[in-house]
Amino acid sequence: MDETHVVTCFLRNRGDVLLLRRSEQVGSYAGKWGGVAGHAEGDPDSLAREEIEEETGLLDDCTFVRAGDPFDVEDKALGKRWIVHPYLFDCATRAVELDWETTDSEWIPPTEILRRETVPDLWTSYERVAPNIESVAGDTEHGSASVSVRALETLRDRAGLLAVRSGDWDELAELATELRSARPSMAVLENRINRAMTGTDSPATVEQSTIDGIDRAYRIDEEATENAREKIDGSTVLTLSRSGTVLDALRVAKRVFVAESRPAREGVGVAEELADGTDMTVHTDAAMAHVLATEDVDCVVVGADAVLPNGNVVNKTGTRLAAVAANREDVPVFVVTATDKVQFRDEPALESGDPAAVYDGGANLLALNPTFDVTPAEFVTGYVTERGALGSAEVWDVSEKLRELSRWRS
């Protein structure tokens, strides 16, 4: 067989992927749906990006996520063996500019691939780059809200596959149970999986509930951001670490002080991202109390990985230091969080990073690298959510409702 290397690129936006319908002018599989695709003789990584720009015009809006292992597809009718190189990119927009190779485009849940006339083994290409339990559990680069959406995508993809192949709900229940415990410190992941499973009785109903859950996750995070913007518009703010909801809200601040957030220094990334449109100052973590004491800071604004039923906040280490120092200077502290991050369990689940990130020398000593700390509710002025600003009593009410969702399996 004639052997040809090709790339297949999936562009992802808000949980959906872009499919393109091939025109009659292409050399193979006219009228079939596929991802962004093209020949990849030479350097597949570079050619994948060239194809994205040529076929969609979206390359500048795309961020590389992962490449999957190549695999063979044999087409005896064409006498071809395709060596497929799958890629996944996150895309910030859906404004596609089609070229001559394509007659139509759609942003759809990936499980719709299973119900379309597609190029050969398109679902296999997607599975090679799709999120899974391992990638959810091992993601140390993204915040809890983002990781929770990837967990929902993992459940959705399995549900769609089982819906098409007549699988059963029990298999999904096992997967959901594993997913909701994949990151114990991230209450939002467990809560969103629980909500997706509540009231379902088949793979088809789980598939739809996860699609709805992904849409809801983006919507309420954006509503929490909008409410935070109203709080901090024109203010001087101190923050730390990286929270997607906080980052977007900070764009309306007058000035922002951001702690570098060691050891990963994600605060530096926040400062760089906002520097073009906002007056940004980055400083060491240890300088937070000094900044609050010597600069005219209007408020401290942080995200949360979890909020306990009593209002205590689990967030990146340094949050407690900032809140205590702010309390000393009579500076209000706002926690920006969707209510899905409220935890119904009383005890926090805290993660730690690699001690070698703090010290990897040869001396006989121990190193601590806690990823999260707990900030007592007494230092929190308000919880800014999609429902507006909540107090501690309202947080307790939310936790009880989320506890009910956790009982879906019984």
PEKA-V561861 format. One record per helix or strand of 2 or more residues. SS is the DSSP state (@ for helix, = for strand). FROM is the first residue (numbers start at 1). TO is the last residue. Records with the same first field share a line. If there is no record, write none. Layout:
SS=FROM-TO + FROM-TO
//
This chain:
==2-13 + 16-22 + 33-34 + 36-39 + 62-67 + 71-75 + 80-91 + 102-109 + 236-240 + 255-259 + 279-283 + 299-302 + 306-307 + 313-316 + 332-336 + 372-375 + 382-385 + 388-390
@=44-56 + 59-61 + 110-115 + 122-129 + 133-138 + 144-164 + 169-180 + 187-197 + 203-232 + 244-250 + 266-274 + 285-294 + 319-328 + 339-341 + 355-357 + 377-379 + 392-405
//
